[in-house]
Amino acid sequence: MRTLFTFIVATAIILSFGFSTYYPIDGYKKTGIARLYQLQKMMEDSVDNRRIPQGAFKNVADITLNLLSRKDDSISLLLQEDATFAKEINRLFPGSGYSATVLDMSNPDSLKYAAYRENSGYQPGSVGKIAVLNALFTQLAKLCPDSWEARTALLKNKRVHARYWGTGDHHTIPIYDIESEKLTRRRVQSGDEFSLYEWADHMVSVSNNGAASVVWREALLMAAFGEQYEKLTEEEAETYFKDTPRDSLTNLANDVVNLPLRELGITHDEWRLGSFFTGAANKYVGDKGGSIGTPVGLMKFLVQLEQGKVVDEKSSLEMKRLLYLTDRRIRYAKSPELDDASVYFKSGSFYKCDRNKDPNCAAYAGNVYNYMNSVIIVEQPDGTKYIVCLMSNVLNKNSAGAHMYLGSKIDKVIRS
């Protein structure tokens, strides 16, 4: 078993640097996300794309919420630990460097929940971008409370430049030119202009930090300008940032992402964000309160997403679509047991190396701290459906393989 585990870890380390994309492939007409046009055209032209596993071919209309029948039930009622199930799940975790929550929702009327060190706090890394996505949809609902069509029109048609907010991240973004049929991948540049939908896609799918700062910036501006936001110019936005006191901007930015989590019953110590994802944002907005995530806080969010209670039912469903993985899978989602499954996934990592201790300390294998987090909703063709929130801090090793290995083991336990 140990030999197999080592092999899987080594394999997944290579794959942990992979490139993933999200949203159903037929979603271009609905969203205007240009890269989806290329994927849809490849499908229509019967171009073989072995990057995409079988479970990634759902259409927009195929994606649904799994716990609508339990919408009126409280989160505390739904997350009641099943002792037998918990015993089977918890024995899978290697040790104290791991924390997790697992919910089997295959039968909504008979949920099975397991929790392992679920209140332990971790630096959430890019998993925190889900909170930014929630902030965006929360503000859209405030701007257009009576019209879902107006919200999606704003997402599709409002185009903004990155400016300095979007620069400084090494993650590349996919840029597809429909006229030339050319796909390029590069870092965000200050002059890049995309729709809100595309910035949100760049934030979630390829986990671009610059895109996350842009989306957070726009959610902040929605909160500040209200109904004037739709016609807000970039010059007016920059004047606002220059003229508004730094502490006021910091408090508003913090409230925009964190208060929606509190409204879901997720406490300050269960999940919070304290700073933008790029340093350039600190030009005007300061850090506040630090960032932390726990498996129980993340589980509370995803369960209520499946209930249709995150903002509202339509917003919950659209956020789930944005998390739907439609390309190469990495880390936990790379588990071969999930190839035929539809997965809704976000991964995040945050590490630090002390090269005085080890000059060869590698990326994603920090020796000071080494966080790796995976949150995933799995829908197997046989009707098995479950949520996993896995967080780890294991020094000196890339945990991508360990997450993938646990993904296979958890799937086998649930499907047995």
N, C-alpha and C positions, 0 to 999 in steps of 0.2 A: 504493500500500500504506500509506504514512504517513497519508494522508487517511482511509482506512478505519480504521486503528488509532486515530486521534484520535476518530473518530465513536463507535467501540465503547467507548473509554475514557469519553467524555462520557456515553454512555447508561448505562453500568454504575455510574458515580458516583451517579446518581440511585437506582439499584436497590440499591446497597450498604447502604442503610439499611433494607432490606426485612425482613420478618418470616417466619421459616421455622419449620416444625414437623416432627417426626420420629416414628418408629415406625410400623409397618404400621397402616393405618386400621382393620383388623378386630381390633385388639389390646385393645379395652376390656375384654372379658370376662376376658382373661388377666391384664391388668395393673391394671385399675381406674383408668387414666389418663382422667379425665373428658372432656378435649377430644376424645379419639378417639371417644367416643360420638356427639358432634355430627357428626363427619366421616362416620362409618359410617351414621348416620341420613340424612344428605344423599345418600349413595350409594344407600341402600335406597329413598329417596323420589324418586330420579332428579332431584335438584336439580343444575342445571348449575353446576359450580365450575371456572371457567377458570383459577383460580390454580394448579390442580394439573396438572402435565404428565403425559403418558401413562406415563412410567416410574415414577410414584409410586404405582401401584395394586397392588403386590404384596401378597399376604396373608402373615400370619405364617409359614405353612407353606411358602411359596415361597422364603423366604430360606435360603440354604445357605452353607457354607464352601467356598471354591474350591480349597484346597490340602491337603485331607485326605489325598489320595494321596501327598503328600510330607511327611507328618507326622513321619516318622523322620529326615528330612534336616536338617542343621544350617543355621542362617541364613547362615553363611559359604559353604556350598555353593550355596545358592539365589541369593545375591546376587553372582554372578560376571558381571562386565560383558561384554556382547556388543559388540565394537568397531564393527561395522557399524550396529547399532541405536543405539548411543550417539552415533555421528557424526550420524545423522539427527535425533536428539532434541536434542542439545546445541546445534546451530546455531540452534535456535528462540529461545534465551534472549537478551534484549537486551543484557546486559552484567554487570558485576561486582556490581550490586545484587541479583542473583538467585542462588539455589541450588536444586537440585532433585534428586530421585531418581524414576525411573520404572521400573515393572516390568510388562511384558506377561505375563500369566499365562493367556492364552487357551488355550494348550496347556500344562498343568501339567508335562508331561514335557519341554518345550522352552521354558523361560523365557527372556525377553530383558530384560536389565537395563541401565539407563543411569544415570550419576551425573554431576552437574555441580556442582562446588564443594560436595560433599555433607557435608563436615566443618565447614563454616562455621557459626558459632553465631549464633542470633537469639533475641530475646525471644519466647517462644512465644505470648504472649497467651492467648486462649481455647482454642487447640489444646491447651494444658496441661490442660484439663478432662478430656481423655481419660484422663490419668494418675489423676485423682481417681476417675473411673468405674472404672478398673482397681483402685484401692485399695478401693473399695466391694465389688467382686466378690471380691477377694482375702480380705477379712475375712469375708464371708458364707461362703466356702468353709471358713474356719477354724472358724466357729461351727457350721456344719452340714456336716461333711465327707462324710457318707454319704447325704445327702438333698437332691437338687435341689429337690424340692417344698417342703421346709422353707425353703429359701433364698428362693424366689419368694413363698412365703406371708408371709415377713417383709417383703419388699419391698412387697407389696401391702397388708398389714394394719398394719404399724407406722407410726403417724402421729406426727409431731413438729412443733412450732412453729418458726418462723424465729428468734424472739427477736432479740436485737441482732445476731446473727451474719449474718442475711440482709438487713440493711438497708444503704442507701447506694448502691445501683446504679441507673443510669438505665434499664437494660433492663427492659421490661415483661414480664409473664407472662400467658398466657391462662388465665382462670378461667371454667370453664363450669359453670353450675348446671343439672343435669339436670332438676329438677322445673320450673323456670321457663323452661327452654330459652333461657337468656340467657348470652351470652358477653361477658365484659368483659376488657379488657387494662389492667393498671396495674402500678405498681412493687410489689415485695414489701414487706409491712408486718410488723412484729414479731409481731403476733398471728396471722399466716397459718399454717394447719395443713394439711399435705399428707402423703400416704404417701411412703415412701422412693422408690418408683417414680416418683411425680409430681415429687418434688424432683430426681431424676436427669434426668427428662424436661425440666424447666425449665432445668436446667444445660446440657444438650446442645442442646436444640432451639432455644430462644431465647437461649441463651448468657448466662443470668442469673448474674451474679457472686455475688449473695446465695445463690442456690440451690447454687452450687458450694461456698461456704463451709459451708453446712448439710450437704451430702453429705460433705465432708471431715471436718467435726465428728463426724458419726455414724460414719464409718469409724474415727476416732480413738477414739471411745467403745467401739466393738466391740473394738478392740485392747486397751483398758484393762480392760474389764469381762468380756470373754469370754462365757460362757454366761449370765451375769446380764444381758446387754444387753437381751434381749427384753422383760424386765419393768422395765427401768430407767426411773425417773421423771425428768421434767425437773428437778425440785428436786434429786434426787440427782446428776444430771449437773452442774448448776451448782455444787453443793457440791464436787464433785470438781475442777472448774476453779479454784475459789477456794482450795482447800486444797493443791493440788499445786504444787510449785515451778515457776516459769516456765520454767527451762531444761529441766526434765524434760518438760513439755508440748511445748516447742519441738522437742526431740529426737524424741519419739514421733510428733508430727505429721509431721515431716520423713521419718522412717523409713516411716511408713504409706504415703506416696505414692511414695517413691523406691526402697525396697528391692525392691518387685515389678518395677520396671524393671531393676534390676541382675540379678535372677534370670532375666530374659530376655536377658541379655547386652548390655544397653544401658548404656553407661558413663556415669559422672558428667558427662563433658563432652559427651555426645551428647544427653542429655535429663534435666533435673531441674527440680523445683519448689522454690522457697525460701520462698514466702509465700502466705498465704491470699488469696482474691480480693476480700475486703472489709476495709477498715481496722478495722472494729469487732472483728474476730477478734483483733487485736493487744492487746486488753484482757488476754488471758491467754497467748496464743501468740505468740512472737517470730518474726522472719524468720531464715533460716539458709541461707547458701550461694548465694543468688541463683537466678534461673530462666534456663534456656537450652534451646534446642531446635536440632536439626540435621536436615536431610533424611534422613541415614542413620539417625539414632536413631528418627525417626518411621516410616521404612520398616521397620526391624527389628520394630517393634511390630505394624504392620498385616500384615506377612507372617506373623508368628506367630499373629496373630488368625485369619487365613485357614487356618492349619494346625491350629487348634483347640488351641493351646498356651498361650494367655493364660489363666491359672488352670487351665482345663480346657476340654474341647470345648463343653459346654453353656454355660459362662460366656462363651466367645468368641462363640458364636452369638448369645447374648442381647445382648451389647455391640454386635454388628454390627447387630442389629435397632434398638437405640436410636440408632444413627447413620444409619438409613435415612430419607432426606429425603422427606416426604410433603406438601409444600406449596410455596409460592413459593421459588424458588431465587435465590441471590445469588452475587456474585463469581465464582469459578471455575465453580461449579455452574450458573451462569446461561448458560453457553455453549449456543447453539442446537443444536450438534451432539449435546448430551446430552439433549435433550427426551424422546426415546423410551427413554433408558437409565434403569436403576435406579442411583441414586447414594447412597453412604454417605459422609457429608461432615461435616467440621468446619472452620470458618474462625476465624481469630483476628487481632486487630490491636492495636497498641500504639504510640502516637505522642506526641510532645511538641513544642509550639510555643514559640519564643522570639519574643514579640511586639515586643520591641525591634528585632529584625531585620526583622520583617514583621508589622505590626499586623493584616494580613488573613489571616494563616496560618489555614488551615481545618482542620476535623475530618478525620481520616484523611489529612492531607497535611502532616504535621509537618516542620519545618525543622531540628530537632535530631536526632530519629530518627523513623522512620516505618515500623514493621514491619507487614507483612501476610502471613499464612500460610494456606495451604489444603492440607488432606489429604483425599484422595478415593479411594474405590473405585468404579470404573465397570463396569457390566455392560450391554452393549449387546444388543439382541434377536438380533443375528446371531451371538452367541457370543463376541464380543470382550470380554475382561475384563482390567482393568489397575488399577494403583495409582499415584497421583502424590502426592508430597510436595513442595510448592512453597513457598519462603520468600523474602521480598524485603524490602529496606530502601532504598527510593527516595525521596529527600527532595522535598518541595514538590508532590507530586501524589498523588491518590487512585489506588492501584494496582488497584482493583477491576476496572476495564476491562481492564487489562493481564493480570490473572489470567484473566478470561473469554476474552480473545483467545488466550492460550496454551492454555487448555482446548480450544478449537476446533482449534488447530494440532496439538497433541499427539494428539488423537483422530484426525485425518486421517492423520497419519503412521502410527500404530499400525494403523489399519484399511486402509491401503493395502497 
